[in-house]
Amino acid sequence: MNFEFPLKELPAVMRGPRVERRRVLLGGSAFWGTMRDDITLVLDDGRSLRADTACYLPPVNPSKIIAVHISYSSRSIETRNRPKPTDTPTYFTKPPTSLNGHGGQILKPADCQYLNYEGEYALVIGRTCRNVTPDEAWDYIEGFCPALDMGLQDFRDTDQGSMLRVKGADTLLPIGPGIVRGVNLFEQTLRTYVDGLVVQEAHIGDETIWGPHYVIADIARHITLLAGDVILMGTPCHSRSVEPRQVVACEITGIGRVSGTVVAIDPPRAAALGVGHAPTDSPEVRRVALGFDERVPERFKANLLSTRQG
């Protein structure tokens, strides 16, 4: 395993038994529950629901969402042509309004061409965290969630530094369906699907450049992390654009699967008035949105192509 700080022992958040907490909308109100098995969700008030019929809310209520730019070796090789992108991690933020629940709609405005998927795992902070060492950081993690860090790459030219509109638009962060602890994250495999076909895949332990403990300790040097805050831990290679009606999912073995359907919407009303920087189709936009096909596995390219032809 490739970590800045190798694990001396498995931290408590990754020792069993597995526990998964989910948040659902029922009768117009939000309720928390715990998964009893693969099909039954037991609410905290004692009621039981079929998990596959529940209406899921994001299982987090963060004050902030922080994302690592690149934290997988395959992504670094694709985009930078080297296995480690920078000496230390770099970050951007997504607003909490970008949150989306499992099974929700991912909105793609008609004036944008490039809505890219990025399958990731998210870590959820469990209590106030500030000025900790990497070894201590594990004790501040509530658990892990599958996530889709979707991005409107058409705004790369103007927002590359902040990523505000690229990654911050409403609905661009499906997350959940639950928060999971008691699973060894570094033994799991992350896969992203488009219309049921694998388009990204990485063994987390093999490809991780910086582990969660390093990232938390780095951020918490200067920024206080609060309970419920979310850190997105990057994506492997082959982030590409998807179209309306396509279903995108991120599945992490042992953790769970989150999905969303891309839905077309009209351009913002202010766009017709010339307000703000318009979406662009520049070489830089295409570089990120279309990636480097020569540096990714052939089967990912073939699977994505087949979804478009179908």
Order of alpha helices (4+ residues) and beta strands (2+ residues): beta-beta-beta-beta-beta-beta-alpha-beta-beta-beta-beta-beta-alpha-beta-beta-alpha-alpha-beta-beta-beta-beta-alpha-alpha-beta-beta-beta-beta-alpha-alpha
